[in-house]
Amino acid sequence: MADHGTVEYATAKGNDLAAHEAGYEDFGHLAFVGTMHVISVVIGLCIVGVTDHCGIAVTLTMFATFVAMHGLASGAKVPSAVMVVISLLGLALTTT
């Protein structure tokens, strides 16, 4: 049977918990910003499909792309969520 000694997790060689946690945070941030960007682009496609306002849809999509790039570079999540709200407002205003 295996020897059931004390666990030496903190002293193990090659163990870098801070790097693992930072990688997890980076992945979570990328997933959030990417999801918000995809939602904004899909809303832009809905604007084109429902109302034929191509100029507004392209402008929102380009702005969403710039906001996503800013969010990825700076680490901010709020601008991406605000962009989804702006896209929804654009959809609401163009369908009325």
Contacts in CASP RR format, 6 or more apart in sequence:
PFRMAT RR
TARGET T0000
AUTHOR 0000-0000-0000
METHOD contacts of the structure
MODEL  1
MADHGTVEYATAKGNDLAAHEAGYEDFGHLAFVGTMHVISVVIGLCIVGV
TDHCGIAVTLTMFATFVAMHGLASGAKVPSAVMVVISLLGLALTTT
9 15 0 8 1.000
29 72 0 8 1.000
29 75 0 8 1.000
29 77 0 8 1.000
30 72 0 8 1.000
32 77 0 8 1.000
32 80 0 8 1.000
33 68 0 8 1.000
33 71 0 8 1.000
33 72 0 8 1.000
33 77 0 8 1.000
33 80 0 8 1.000
34 68 0 8 1.000
34 80 0 8 1.000
36 68 0 8 1.000
36 80 0 8 1.000
36 81 0 8 1.000
36 83 0 8 1.000
36 84 0 8 1.000
37 64 0 8 1.000
37 65 0 8 1.000
37 67 0 8 1.000
37 68 0 8 1.000
37 80 0 8 1.000
37 83 0 8 1.000
39 84 0 8 1.000
39 87 0 8 1.000
40 60 0 8 1.000
40 61 0 8 1.000
40 64 0 8 1.000
40 67 0 8 1.000
40 68 0 8 1.000
40 83 0 8 1.000
40 84 0 8 1.000
40 87 0 8 1.000
41 61 0 8 1.000
41 64 0 8 1.000
43 60 0 8 1.000
43 84 0 8 1.000
43 87 0 8 1.000
43 88 0 8 1.000
43 90 0 8 1.000
43 91 0 8 1.000
44 57 0 8 1.000
44 60 0 8 1.000
44 61 0 8 1.000
44 87 0 8 1.000
44 91 0 8 1.000
45 57 0 8 1.000
46 91 0 8 1.000
47 53 0 8 1.000
47 56 0 8 1.000
47 57 0 8 1.000
47 60 0 8 1.000
47 90 0 8 1.000
47 91 0 8 1.000
47 94 0 8 1.000
48 54 0 8 1.000
48 57 0 8 1.000
50 91 0 8 1.000
50 94 0 8 1.000
50 95 0 8 1.000
51 94 0 8 1.000
51 95 0 8 1.000
53 94 0 8 1.000
56 90 0 8 1.000
56 94 0 8 1.000
60 86 0 8 1.000
60 87 0 8 1.000
60 90 0 8 1.000
63 83 0 8 1.000
63 86 0 8 1.000
64 83 0 8 1.000
64 87 0 8 1.000
67 79 0 8 1.000
67 80 0 8 1.000
67 82 0 8 1.000
67 83 0 8 1.000
68 80 0 8 1.000
68 83 0 8 1.000
70 76 0 8 1.000
70 79 0 8 1.000
71 77 0 8 1.000
71 79 0 8 1.000
71 80 0 8 1.000
END
